[in-house]
Amino acid sequence: MESTNEFVAKIHDKQKKDEENKRRQGQGSPSDKLPTNRNKG
């Protein structure tokens, strides 16, 4: 069983990555995630 510190570090790392991904994909907007919608309009 892993230590609490390792567990917390993993959670924080995942949250950080999730936050970066959200920013990259336009605040988690589904239409911005789909490549087929990028060239419309």
Distance bins in CASP14 RR format, pairs under 12 A and 6 or more apart:
PFRMAT RR
TARGET T0000
AUTHOR 0000-0000-0000
RMODE 2
METHOD distances of the structure
MODEL  1
1 7 0 0 0 0 1 0 0 0 0 0 0
2 8 0 0 0 0 0 1 0 0 0 0 0
2 9 0 0 0 0 1 0 0 0 0 0 0
2 10 0 0 0 0 1 0 0 0 0 0 0
2 11 0 0 0 0 0 1 0 0 0 0 0
3 9 0 0 0 0 1 0 0 0 0 0 0
3 10 0 0 0 0 0 1 0 0 0 0 0
4 10 0 0 0 0 0 1 0 0 0 0 0
4 11 0 0 0 0 0 1 0 0 0 0 0
5 11 0 0 0 0 0 1 0 0 0 0 0
5 12 0 0 0 0 0 1 0 0 0 0 0
6 12 0 0 0 0 0 1 0 0 0 0 0
6 13 0 0 0 0 0 1 0 0 0 0 0
7 13 0 0 0 0 0 1 0 0 0 0 0
7 14 0 0 0 0 0 1 0 0 0 0 0
8 14 0 0 0 0 0 1 0 0 0 0 0
8 15 0 0 0 0 0 1 0 0 0 0 0
9 15 0 0 0 0 0 1 0 0 0 0 0
9 16 0 0 0 0 0 1 0 0 0 0 0
10 16 0 0 0 0 0 1 0 0 0 0 0
10 17 0 0 0 0 0 1 0 0 0 0 0
11 17 0 0 0 0 0 1 0 0 0 0 0
11 18 0 0 0 0 0 1 0 0 0 0 0
12 18 0 0 0 0 0 1 0 0 0 0 0
12 19 0 0 0 0 0 1 0 0 0 0 0
13 19 0 0 0 0 0 1 0 0 0 0 0
13 20 0 0 0 0 0 1 0 0 0 0 0
14 20 0 0 0 0 0 1 0 0 0 0 0
14 21 0 0 0 0 0 1 0 0 0 0 0
15 21 0 0 0 0 0 1 0 0 0 0 0
15 22 0 0 0 0 0 1 0 0 0 0 0
16 22 0 0 0 0 0 1 0 0 0 0 0
16 23 0 0 0 0 0 1 0 0 0 0 0
17 23 0 0 0 0 0 1 0 0 0 0 0
17 24 0 0 0 0 0 1 0 0 0 0 0
18 24 0 0 0 0 0 1 0 0 0 0 0
18 25 0 0 0 0 0 1 0 0 0 0 0
18 28 0 0 0 0 0 1 0 0 0 0 0
19 25 0 0 0 0 0 1 0 0 0 0 0
19 26 0 0 0 0 0 1 0 0 0 0 0
19 27 0 0 0 0 0 1 0 0 0 0 0
19 28 0 0 0 0 0 1 0 0 0 0 0
20 26 0 0 0 0 0 1 0 0 0 0 0
20 28 0 0 0 0 0 1 0 0 0 0 0
21 27 0 0 0 0 0 1 0 0 0 0 0
21 28 0 0 0 0 1 0 0 0 0 0 0
21 32 0 0 0 0 0 1 0 0 0 0 0
21 33 0 0 0 0 1 0 0 0 0 0 0
22 28 1 0 1 0 0 0 0 0 0 0 0
22 29 0 0 0 0 1 0 0 0 0 0 0
22 30 0 0 0 0 0 1 0 0 0 0 0
22 32 0 0 0 0 0 1 0 0 0 0 0
22 33 0 0 0 0 1 0 0 0 0 0 0
23 29 0 0 0 0 0 1 0 0 0 0 0
23 32 0 0 0 0 0 1 0 0 0 0 0
24 32 0 0 0 0 1 0 0 0 0 0 0
24 33 0 0 0 0 1 0 0 0 0 0 0
25 31 0 0 0 0 0 1 0 0 0 0 0
25 32 1 0 1 0 0 0 0 0 0 0 0
25 33 1 0 1 0 0 0 0 0 0 0 0
25 34 0 0 0 0 1 0 0 0 0 0 0
25 35 0 0 0 0 0 1 0 0 0 0 0
25 37 0 0 0 0 0 1 0 0 0 0 0
25 38 0 0 0 0 0 1 0 0 0 0 0
26 32 1 0 1 0 0 0 0 0 0 0 0
26 33 0 0 0 0 1 0 0 0 0 0 0
26 34 0 0 0 0 0 1 0 0 0 0 0
26 37 0 0 0 0 0 1 0 0 0 0 0
26 38 0 0 0 0 0 1 0 0 0 0 0
27 33 0 0 0 0 0 1 0 0 0 0 0
28 34 0 0 0 0 0 1 0 0 0 0 0
29 37 0 0 0 0 1 0 0 0 0 0 0
30 36 0 0 0 0 0 1 0 0 0 0 0
30 37 0 0 0 0 1 0 0 0 0 0 0
31 37 1 0 1 0 0 0 0 0 0 0 0
31 38 0 0 0 0 1 0 0 0 0 0 0
31 40 0 0 0 0 1 0 0 0 0 0 0
31 41 0 0 0 0 0 1 0 0 0 0 0
32 38 0 0 0 0 1 0 0 0 0 0 0
32 40 0 0 0 0 0 1 0 0 0 0 0
34 40 0 0 0 0 1 0 0 0 0 0 0
END
